[in-house]
Amino acid sequence: MPTAAVRDIEMHYETEGSGDPLILIPYLSADHACYAFQTPEYSKNFTCVGVDLRGTGTSDKLRAACRCESPPGAGRRQGPR
């Protein structure tokens, strides 16, 4: 189970095949397994790299809750009308 140190976390990834790299980025909250059915075909022509993004699969989880806030003035119309 290979991992890569990325800033403050360890991210899990898997590779399969040979050729030019094809990075398989999973959709929200999925892990690299979401490409399980496509990877065998893709790997005939590419080096497929499937990753588990932060908080998914076996990659490190968030250490603290995160919040998304809009910056001051967001949502207000800017410029002339």
N, C-alpha and C positions, 0 to 999 in steps of 0.2 A: 504494500500500500504506500506508494510514493507520496511525499508531501514537499511543499515548497514554503520557505519562510517568506511571508509578505508583510512587511512592516511589523506589526505586533501579533500576528496570528500564523498558524500553520494551516495551509490550504492543501487538501487532498486532490490528487489528479490521477488519471489513468491514461495510458497511451496504447494505441493499437494501430498496426499497419505501417506502411512506409510511403514516402513521397513527400510532396509539399505539405506543410502543416495545415490542419483544419481544426480550429478551436471551436469546441462545442460548448456554448454557454447556456446553461439551463434557464428555464423560465422561473419566475418568482416562486420561491420556497421549494423548488425541485432540486434534486441532486443529479450527478452525472448519469445515473441510471435512466433518466428520461429519454436518453438516446439509445437505449439497449437494442432496439430493432433496426435503427438506421446505421449504427456503427459498423456492423459486419460488411455492409455494402460500401459505405464510404471508405473503409480501410483498405479496399482493393486498390485505390488510387491515391490515398492520402495518409499521412500520419495523423490520426485523430487524437486530439487531446481533450478529454472530458474532465471538467472541473466541478468540484463541490464548492460553491460560493460560501462566503462567511455565514455561519449559522445553519448550513445544510449539510446533509450527509455526515462525513467524518471530519470535516473542517472545523476549526475552532468556532465556538459559539460566541455571541456577544457577551462581553463581561459586565455590561450595565445596560439598563434600559435606554433606548434612544428616543429622541423626540424630534419631530420636524415642525419647525415654526416658520411662518412667512416673515420676511423682512419687513421693517416698518414701511408703510406705504404700498405694500403689495396689494394688488387688486384694484387700486385706484387708477383711474385713467391718467396717463402722462401726456403732456404736450397740449397743443391747441386743439380745440374741438371743431 
